[in-house]
Each structure stands twice: as structure tokens, then as C-alpha cells.
Amino acid sequence: MIISTMARDVSDQTISQIARSGTGAAARLDVAVVACVVIGLGIRLAAASGGPWLDEIWSWEIARSGDVLVAHDNNHLLNTLWLWLMRDITSTLAWRLPAAVCGAASVWVAAVILRRLGREHALVGALLVAVAHPLVVYQSEARGYSSMLLCLLIAIELQLRMLHATGSRRVLRMAMMLTATAGVLSHLSFSAVYVLIAMAAMLMHRFSRQAILDHAGGLVMTGIWWLSFGRRMSIGGGPELSVIDVLSHAAADVIGYGAAWGTAPIWIVAGAVAVSAVMLFQRNRALAILLIAIVIAYPLIVLLARDRLVYVRYFLPAIVCGLLLLSAAIGELISRRPTCLAGVVLLLVMAKCHAVRDIPLLAHGRDRHALAIAEIMRSSPERPTVGSDADFQLRTILDYYAHLNGSASVPKAAFVDDAPQWLVVMHHPSPQLLVSGGYAYELDTSYKAHALSGIPWQIYRRGLELGRKSDSAQTLAE
């Protein structure tokens, strides 16, 4: 009897200790995840303090015009509505505040999604989403990408809850419909993402009545948006980039490495994602299927649907889901004693690669248009003329800074054929000497863009008039 009583007391004490230990570990996890959310918000607010780039200015001009329902790919509806409220405010931090907040919320939702795998997985996901360079860039600018990515993560979490719901699903279905509505109003790309999530869910449940009803509201809202807005959407211009180069950069952005090595990043990331998917499939089949569907199928949809333009930002849904897959794999390594050190090393390497790429963005912003314009004005005794190989972009940017500081603070826009005093080259290589309009133009200064959405400026000063083309010069058309 005494021995039985002692054993029971020891057992009760042990259970109590384990419970207290688990509670303490969960509390420490919550604190760590909150710290990652604060870090993510801080980085995004710092990145949001720089000057606007072309598409942000363009969106602001759409909002100021009041034509917030124009069917144009630069009109991200929820973002445009916010800019309409901010139409008399020129603070870019105010423009970008919703994006930064949605970015910080994405860190938390990523942790919630991965928490079902384990504490380590949640913390790894929160940290990588907080510092991931492509997410920091696009979640700190006045565009619809940040809210779209948040809706994507929320839709994944809602779908995972639906798969295991035993009672009424009314609240979950309503939440999914609202998420789908907010997602498609945030950005065009969410429509494809949501269809993939819905199809994956229906396939897992063999198109059961429950699975169809789970997404009926969301698919109806997506369809209404597409019929009334999406199918009429016009596409803006921009430089035509190599599809392989863009895919390579997008793959490199998943692991945080900025340079392209030909097609090497595609194969490296594809291998890492494949291994991560196998590891995740053993732990949570539903989550693995959802992430894999977006990582593989979504880029194919973009490539099939594209007009002639393709950029890294078009692949953001695949990038964030690829990050979740890698986070799940690294968390799994860390949670196992034999592979813990390898997992920690991988996490630190990826976090460092992303953080190092964030530093120039935080220090210099996306573009240095204001600095370039000020230098041109200082170098000319009178208000100079300036032309560009991207006339619309130049005029849009000059109009913004004229609105901000007055027309006398910016050069006068001119066409290239009118032989302006300065040339701004954005879409062509930058040789030392150019010929345009019968004049030689010498490279004066280059202003590098420090972010994925920036546009570099090469500034040329007009020199002597030429009777014929110099053998050492290149024409702008070339």
C-alpha cells in the first residue's frame, strides 16, 4: 500500500512536471514567434520609408483620378482604395502601412500553419517569412501583393481546418468566402491560387458534397470578379525579360541568394523542395498536397497565361509556399537530435542570405530617382531638358516629384529625338558613349536599383553635335 501510494505520488508529480514543461515550452514558442512578427514588421516599416517606385506612383495616380474600378493590371483594388483615401498625402510610409501590417500578419499565420507539425517548424517558418527578401520587398510597398499573400496563407489554414472539422462548417465557409473575396480584390494572381486550393481539397475528398460546399462561396466570388473585372483587364508595359532568367531569379529568391547561376537555382530549389515535400508528406499529407500544388502548378499557370511580360513578383505565391516547405523540412531536422545541428546551420545560412539582401533595400530604398533628379538639377545652370528610352516611366516619375516639390525642382521632359540635355536610360545596356538626335551622350552616373521592383537609371550628359555617327558610340536604338 505504501509503495503503491508513493508510486502514485511520483507519477502525479511527473505528469505535473511534464505539463508545466510543455506549457513553458509553448509559452517560449509564442514569445519567439511574436519576436519574429515584431522583427518582420520592423524590417518592413524600415523598407517602407524610402521613395516610391514607378508602379506605386502609377497606382497613386489612378487613385487620385478617382477611377478606382479601371480594369488595369496596375489597379490592385484594395490597395487603390487605400491610396484613394491617401490621395492628398504624399508620405510613402502612409501609402505602404497596410502592406507592412499584412506582411507582419503573414509571419504569424505562417507559424500557425506550421505549428501543427511542431514548435520548431513554426519558429523556423516565422523567422524565414519575417526576413525573406522577396517578401520584405513586396510586403513593404503600396501594391496588392502583401494582402494577397496574407489571404493565401489564411486560405491554406482555413482549408486545413476544414479537412478536420467535425461540426458545423458554416463559420469556416464564411471565412473562406471572405478570404477569397479579399484575395481577388488584392491581386489578380489570387484567383489562380484559390482555384488550385479548391481543386486540391476536392480531389482529396473525391469531390464530395462537403468539399464542394466548402468552396462554393469563394469560387462564386472569384467568378464574379473575373467576369466583371479580370477578363477585361489591360496589361501595362515594361521590359521583356527572359523566362528562364526570371524563373532562375525566383528560385534563387526562395533560398535568399540574389545572383543567378543560369538554370542552377531552378534545379537546386526543385531538389530541395522535392525532399522537403517527401518529408512533409509523411507528417501532414494535406498540407504537403496544398503547398506542392501551388509550388508546381501555379508557375505553370503564370507561364501559360502571360502576355509577353514575366517578372519575379508574378511567382510570389509559389515563393512563399516554397518557403513553407523548406521551413517544414528544416524544422523536422531541428526536431530530431541526430540532425539538429544540420537543421540549425541550414536555418542560419538561409536567414543570413535573406537578411544580407535586405540591407541595401533598408539603406537606399528601391530606387534613387530623387537623388538622380537632384544631381541633374545641380549640374545645370538652368532648368534642363531630359529624355529617356522609357518616356512614360520618366514622365510619370517627374510628374510625381513636381507635385511633391514644385515643377521648378525637376527637369523638363523631352522626347529623345529632340536632343535633350540629358538622357535617362532604363531598359538598355549602358555603354560609355551613346549617339541620339545627332549628339554624343557620355555616361555621367549610374543609379542602381536596390530591390526586385526598382528600375536602374543610367544618366547621360549631352556632348558635341556630330556630323556623322562616331565609330566608338552606340545609338540609343541599338
Secondary structure, DSSP 8 states (H G I E B T S, - for coil): -HHHHHHHHHHHHHHHHHHHHHHHHHHHHHHHHHHHHHHHHHHHHHHTTS---HHHHHHHHHHHHT-TT--BTT--HHHHHHHHHTTT---HHHHHHHHHHHHHHHHHHHHHHHHTT-HHHHHHHHHHHHH-HHHHHHTSSSSSHHHHHHHHHHHHHHHHHHHT--S--HHHHHHHHHHHHHHHHH-THHHHHHHHHHHHHHHHTTT-HHHHHHHHHHHHHHHHHHHHTGGG-B--------HHHHHHHHHHHHHT--S--TTHHHHHHHHHHHHHHHHHHHH-HHHHHHHHHHHHHHHHHHHHH--S---GGGGHHHHHHHHHHHHHHHHHHHHSGGGHHHHHHHHHHHHHHHHHHHHHHHHH-S--HHHHHHHHHHT-SS--EEEESSHHHHHHHHHHHHHHH-GGGS-EE--GGG--SEEEESSS---SEEEETTEEEEEEEEE---STT---EEEEEEEEE-SS--TT-EES--
